[in-house]
Amino acid sequence: MSRNCKMAMPQVANAFLMALCAVVYFAALVGLFRARTRLGIGAFFCALGVMHFIETYLAGNLYVPLPFGIVASPGSTVLFSGKLMLLLLVYIREDAAVVRQPIYGLLFGNLLLVSLAGLLRFSSVVSVGPDRVPDFGFLDQMGWLSIWSTVLLFADCILIVLLYERTRAWLGRRIGLRLWLSAAAVLTFDQLGFFTVLRIQFGVEPSVMVGGWFAKMAAAILYAALASAYLRWCERGTAPVEMRPALITDVFDILTYRERYEDLLARAGRDPLTGLRNRADLETEGRRRVEAAAARGTSIALLVVDIDHFKDFNDEHGHAAGDLVLRRVGEGIAVAIGPNGVAYRFGGEEFVVLCEGLTGTAALMLGEHLRARVAALDLAYPVTVSIGIATAPQEAAEYDSLFAIADHRLYQAKTAGRDRVVGGRTLEWSMPRGTQSA
């Protein structure tokens, strides 16, 4: 075996070990993320936070030779690149309000570390063994380096989400390519920012920056492939983040433009997720509609609509997919009732529709049209609704009584097997898929 081959073998082994570390790291943490519905997302965030100190330590101190003359740190290449991709997954499957939590926690914890280390300098210490002397200089270096890395992480998260969203227009559903392009661009920015501090604080050579950049580009490819596979096979039905509201109060508002939008909708009596009228508006304006129609002697139908098995759907597919279903069902209801009806999001998976000028049979036909419209929605999962109907003034002239009748009939529709419409004393309309009404 030639001397060059012998020299290259440790470098190839290092590359293999780093790739193996990346797979193990990603698989372990993404498994914990997947279990968030049972354990809570706090378990995932705690594990991610525990890795932050060793990640920063390795990025500042441990570098290994790789093929083609590259020198890189496992802390920066494996752990930091993986953490950034994992936080992007949090954003994709949850929202901006969730992804900010570990970043602020890390920043606060690092500031606390530096502060406590500074205060403890004034302590009188004793040696508990040979060479067991506290190294406050090391704590200072690691504390400030961790703070800087967390500040960079904050900027990195904003940039990677922006880039991921912007690439939708160019690449559509090619998730893997979007993940890689976003990660590659942001890791380039991060390498420049982190290397600047390493150069100032530790005198790291510029070749380390270049080698680390090449290693991070390879890591971006690997992590993009792993994340894409996870989204495709483990969390199918991912809702695009722009389809979900995010209740946030900081710079991430700028990222998704949601808080002002939701505030505007709330003031206009609109539900921020579906754009339909909200429950408060139903209690005021909806109540007036029913009582005014009854006073005029005009018929008005009240329909209570419930998405079938929605809790089970949320538990299986996640709240992001559930939010997409709510939005699409809301859109389907609005289209089905047309300009003569008004739709409200009552809460959770329930909607209420008011439509003037309809009596028993006509109201039942509207309910079936609405049911069929929802069933025909182009979604990744079959979605059905159950509907209960009551009409005024024939059955009740007052809103609360009318609603109670419709709600009871909704219960009848659900106990009868769901995916059906119940109205009037005996009227029931159920149309299974693939059949036509007589």
C-alpha positions in Angstrom: 0.0 0.0 0.0 1.4 3.4 -1.0 2.3 6.0 1.6 -0.4 8.4 0.2 -3.0 5.7 0.7 -1.9 5.1 4.2 -2.1 8.8 4.9 -5.6 9.0 3.3 -7.1 6.2 5.3 -7.5 8.1 8.6 -9.0 11.0 6.7 -11.6 8.7 5.1 -12.3 7.1 8.5 -12.8 10.6 10.0 -15.3 11.4 7.2 -17.1 8.2 7.7 -17.3 8.8 11.5 -18.6 12.3 11.1 -21.3 11.1 8.7 -22.2 8.3 11.1 -22.4 10.8 14.0 -24.7 13.0 11.8 -27.1 10.1 11.1 -27.1 9.0 14.8 -27.6 12.6 16.0 -30.4 13.4 13.6 -32.2 10.1 14.0 -32.1 10.4 17.8 -33.4 13.9 18.0 -35.9 13.6 15.2 -37.2 10.5 17.0 -37.7 12.6 20.1 -39.4 15.3 17.9 -41.7 12.7 16.5 -42.7 11.7 20.0 -43.7 15.3 20.9 -47.5 14.4 20.9 -46.8 11.9 23.7 -43.9 13.5 25.6 -44.4 17.1 24.7 -42.0 19.2 22.6 -40.1 20.2 25.8 -38.2 16.9 25.8 -36.9 17.6 22.3 -35.9 21.1 23.3 -34.1 20.0 26.4 -32.1 17.4 24.5 -31.2 20.0 21.9 -30.1 22.4 24.6 -27.9 19.8 26.3 -26.0 19.4 23.1 -25.3 23.1 22.7 -22.4 23.3 25.1 -20.5 20.3 23.7 -21.3 21.7 20.2 -19.7 25.0 21.0 -16.8 23.4 22.8 -16.0 21.1 19.8 -16.4 24.0 17.3 -13.8 26.0 19.2 -11.3 23.2 20.0 -11.6 20.0 18.1 -10.8 19.8 14.4 -10.1 16.6 12.4 -8.5 16.1 8.9 -10.8 15.0 6.1 -10.1 13.9 2.5 -8.9 16.6 0.0 -7.0 18.5 2.6 -10.1 19.6 4.5 -9.9 20.4 8.2 -13.3 20.6 10.0 -14.9 20.4 13.4 -17.5 17.8 14.3 -19.1 20.4 16.5 -19.7 22.9 13.7 -20.2 20.4 10.9 -22.3 17.8 12.5 -24.0 19.3 15.6 -24.6 22.9 14.6 -25.6 22.0 11.0 -27.9 19.3 12.3 -29.4 21.7 14.9 -30.2 24.2 12.3 -32.0 21.7 10.1 -33.9 20.3 13.1 -35.1 23.9 14.0 -36.3 24.3 10.4 -38.3 21.1 10.8 -39.8 22.5 14.0 -40.9 25.5 11.9 -42.3 23.4 9.1 -44.3 21.1 11.4 -45.2 23.6 14.1 -44.7 27.4 13.6 -42.5 30.4 14.3 -43.8 30.8 17.9 -42.5 27.3 18.8 -39.2 27.6 17.0 -38.2 30.7 18.8 -38.4 29.1 22.3 -35.2 27.1 22.3 -33.2 30.0 20.8 -34.3 32.4 23.6 -33.7 29.7 26.2 -30.2 29.1 24.9 -29.4 32.8 24.8 -30.7 33.4 28.3 -28.9 30.3 29.7 -25.5 31.4 28.1 -25.9 34.9 29.6 -26.6 33.4 32.9 -23.5 31.2 32.6 -21.3 34.1 32.0 -22.9 36.1 34.8 -22.6 33.4 37.4 -19.0 32.6 36.4 -18.1 36.3 36.9 -19.7 36.3 40.4 -18.0 33.1 41.4 -14.6 34.6 40.7 -14.9 36.4 44.1 -15.3 33.1 46.0 -12.6 31.7 48.2 -11.9 28.2 46.8 -10.0 25.2 48.1 -8.4 22.4 46.0 -10.1 19.0 46.4 -7.3 17.2 44.6 -4.2 17.6 42.5 -4.7 20.0 39.6 -8.4 20.4 40.6 -8.5 24.2 40.2 -11.4 25.9 38.6 -10.6 27.3 35.2 -12.6 30.6 35.0 -10.8 31.6 31.9 -12.2 28.5 30.1 -15.7 29.4 31.4 -15.3 32.9 30.1 -14.2 31.8 26.7 -16.9 29.2 26.3 -19.6 31.5 27.8 -19.0 34.3 25.4 -18.5 32.0 22.5 -21.8 30.3 23.3 -23.5 33.7 23.4 -22.1 34.6 20.0 -23.1 31.3 18.5 -26.7 31.7 19.9 -26.9 35.2 18.4 -25.8 33.7 15.1 -28.3 30.9 15.5 -31.1 33.5 16.0 -30.1 35.2 12.7 -29.6 31.8 11.0 -33.1 30.6 11.9 -34.7 33.8 10.5 -32.7 33.5 7.3 -33.2 29.8 6.7 -37.0 30.1 7.2 -37.2 33.1 4.8 -35.1 31.2 2.2 -37.1 28.1 2.6 -40.4 30.0 2.0 -39.0 32.0 -0.9 -37.8 28.9 -2.7 -41.4 27.7 -2.8 -42.0 30.0 -5.8 -39.1 28.5 -7.7 -39.0 24.9 -6.7 -42.6 24.1 -5.6 -42.8 20.7 -3.8 -39.2 19.7 -4.3 -38.7 19.8 -0.5 -35.3 18.2 -0.5 -33.8 20.7 -2.9 -35.4 23.6 -1.0 -34.0 22.3 2.3 -30.5 22.0 0.9 -30.4 25.4 -0.8 -31.6 27.1 2.3 -29.2 25.3 4.6 -26.2 25.8 2.2 -26.8 29.6 2.0 -27.3 30.0 5.8 -24.4 27.8 6.8 -22.2 29.9 4.5 -23.3 33.0 6.4 -22.8 31.3 9.7 -19.3 30.0 8.8 -18.2 33.6 8.1 -19.7 34.9 11.3 -18.4 32.1 13.6 -15.0 32.0 12.1 -14.5 35.8 12.7 -14.8 35.1 16.4 -12.6 32.1 16.3 -10.0 34.0 14.4 -10.0 36.9 17.0 -10.3 34.7 20.1 -8.2 31.7 19.2 -6.1 32.7 16.2 -7.6 30.0 14.0 -6.1 29.8 10.5 -8.2 30.9 7.5 -7.8 27.5 6.0 -10.0 26.2 8.8 -12.8 28.5 7.6 -12.5 27.2 4.0 -12.3 23.6 5.1 -15.2 24.0 7.5 -17.3 25.5 4.8 -16.8 22.5 2.4 -17.6 20.2 5.3 -20.8 22.1 6.0 -21.9 22.0 2.4 -21.6 18.2 2.6 -23.5 18.2 5.9 -26.2 20.3 4.2 -26.7 17.6 1.6 -26.9 14.8 4.1 -29.2 16.6 6.5 -31.5 17.8 3.7 -31.8 14.2 2.5 -32.6 13.0 6.0 -35.1 15.8 6.7 -36.8 15.3 3.4 -37.1 11.5 4.0 -38.5 12.2 7.5 -41.1 14.7 6.2 -42.1 12.3 3.4 -42.4 9.1 5.3 -42.8 10.0 9.0 -44.9 13.2 8.9 -46.9 13.1 5.7 -49.4 15.8 5.2 -47.1 18.7 6.3 -49.0 21.9 6.0 -47.1 24.8 4.6 -46.3 27.3 7.3 -48.0 30.1 5.5 -51.3 28.2 5.9 -51.1 28.4 9.7 -51.4 31.2 12.2 -48.5 31.9 14.6 -49.2 33.8 17.8 -45.8 35.6 18.2 -44.7 38.9 19.6 -41.2 39.6 18.3 -39.1 39.7 15.2 -40.8 36.5 13.9 -43.8 38.7 13.3 -41.8 40.2 10.4 -41.0 36.8 9.2 -44.5 35.6 8.7 -46.6 38.8 9.0 -49.2 37.1 11.1 -49.8 39.0 14.3 -51.1 42.2 12.6 -53.1 40.1 10.2 -54.7 38.1 13.0 -55.4 41.3 15.0 -57.1 42.8 12.0 -59.2 39.8 11.5 -60.2 39.6 15.2 -61.3 43.3 15.1 -63.3 42.5 12.0 -65.0 39.6 13.8 -63.1 37.1 11.8 -61.5 33.8 12.8 -57.7 34.1 12.0 -57.3 30.6 10.7 -60.3 30.1 8.4 -61.2 33.8 7.7 -64.8 33.0 8.6 -66.8 35.0 11.1 -65.8 34.1 14.7 -67.8 32.8 17.6 -68.1 36.3 19.2 -69.7 37.6 16.0 -72.1 34.6 16.0 -73.2 35.5 19.6 -74.0 39.0 18.6 -74.7 39.5 14.9 -75.8 35.9 14.4 -78.2 36.0 17.3 -79.7 39.3 15.8 -80.1 37.6 12.4 -82.2 34.8 13.9 -84.4 36.9 16.0 -84.9 39.5 13.3 -86.0 36.8 10.8 -88.3 35.4 13.4 -89.8 38.8 14.0 -90.4 39.3 10.3 -91.8 35.8 9.9 -89.0 34.9 7.5 -87.5 31.5 7.5 -83.9 31.1 8.5 -81.9 27.8 8.8 -79.2 27.2 11.3 -76.7 24.4 10.5 -74.1 23.1 13.0 -71.2 21.4 11.1 -68.7 19.2 12.8 -65.6 17.6 11.1 -65.7 13.8 11.8 -63.0 12.3 13.9 -61.0 15.5 13.9 -59.3 14.9 17.3 -58.0 11.5 16.0 -56.8 13.2 12.9 -54.9 15.8 14.9 -53.3 13.2 17.1 -52.1 11.2 14.1 -51.0 13.9 11.7 -50.2 16.8 13.9 -51.8 20.3 14.4 -50.3 21.7 11.2 -52.1 19.2 9.0 -55.2 19.8 11.2 -55.0 23.5 10.6 -54.9 23.0 6.9 -58.0 20.8 7.0 -59.9 23.5 9.1 -58.9 26.2 6.6 -60.0 24.1 3.6 -63.2 23.0 5.2 -64.0 26.6 6.0 -63.3 27.5 2.4 -65.6 24.7 1.2 -68.4 25.8 3.5 -68.1 29.4 2.3 -68.4 28.3 -1.3 -71.2 25.9 -0.7 -73.5 28.4 1.0 -72.9 31.2 -1.5 -73.7 34.9 -0.9 -77.1 34.2 0.8 -75.5 32.5 3.8 -73.1 33.4 6.6 -70.6 30.9 8.1 -69.0 31.1 11.5 -66.2 29.2 13.1 -67.8 28.1 16.4 -64.7 26.6 17.9 -62.4 23.6 17.5 -63.7 21.6 14.5 -67.3 23.0 14.6 -68.8 25.6 12.3 -72.2 27.3 12.2 -74.1 28.4 9.1 -77.1 30.8 9.0 -79.0 31.0 5.7 -82.2 33.0 5.3 -85.2 32.0 3.2 -84.8 28.2 3.8 -87.4 25.9 5.2 -87.0 22.2 6.2 -86.4 20.4 2.8 -84.4 23.3 1.3 -82.2 23.5 4.4 -81.6 19.8 4.2 -80.6 20.1 0.5 -78.2 22.9 1.4 -76.7 20.7 4.2 -76.2 17.8 1.8 -74.6 20.2 -0.8 -72.3 21.4 1.9 -71.5 17.8 3.1 -70.7 16.7 -0.5 -68.6 19.8 -1.1 -66.4 19.0 1.9 -66.1 15.4 0.9 -64.9 16.4 -2.5 -62.1 18.7 -1.2 -58.7 17.9 -2.7 -56.8 16.9 0.4 -54.2 14.3 1.2 -56.7 12.6 3.6 -60.4 11.9 3.3 -62.4 14.4 5.3 -66.1 14.2 6.1 -68.6 16.3 8.2 -71.7 15.6 10.1 -74.5 18.3 10.1 -77.5 19.1 12.3 -80.1 21.5 11.0 -83.0 23.5 12.6 -85.1 26.2 11.1 -86.9 29.3 12.5 -89.6 30.3 13.2 -91.1 26.8 12.4 -89.1 25.0 15.2 -88.0 27.9 17.4 -88.2 31.6 17.3 -85.3 32.3 19.6 -81.5 31.7 18.9 -80.6 29.6 21.9 -83.4 27.2 21.4 -82.8 27.0 17.6 -79.1 26.2 18.2 -79.9 23.6 20.8 -82.2 21.8 18.3 -79.5 21.9 15.6 -76.8 20.7 18.0 -79.0 17.8 19.1 -79.4 16.8 15.5 -75.7 17.0 15.0 -75.3 14.5 17.8 -77.9 12.2 16.1 -75.9 12.5 12.8 -72.7 11.5 14.6 -74.2 8.6 16.6 -75.9 7.3 13.4 -72.5 6.9 11.7 -71.3 10.4 10.8 -70.9 11.8 7.3 -74.6 12.6 7.1 -77.1 15.4 7.6 -80.0 15.4 10.0 -82.8 18.0 10.0 -86.5 18.3 11.0 -88.2 15.8 13.2 -87.6 12.8 10.9 -85.6 14.2 8.0 -82.2 12.5 7.5 -80.0 12.6 4.5 -77.0 10.4 4.1 -75.2 10.0 0.8 -72.2 7.7 0.9 -69.5 8.4 -1.6 -70.0 6.9 -5.0 -73.8 7.1 -4.9 -76.3 9.5 -6.4 -79.4 11.0 -4.8 -82.6 9.8 -6.2 
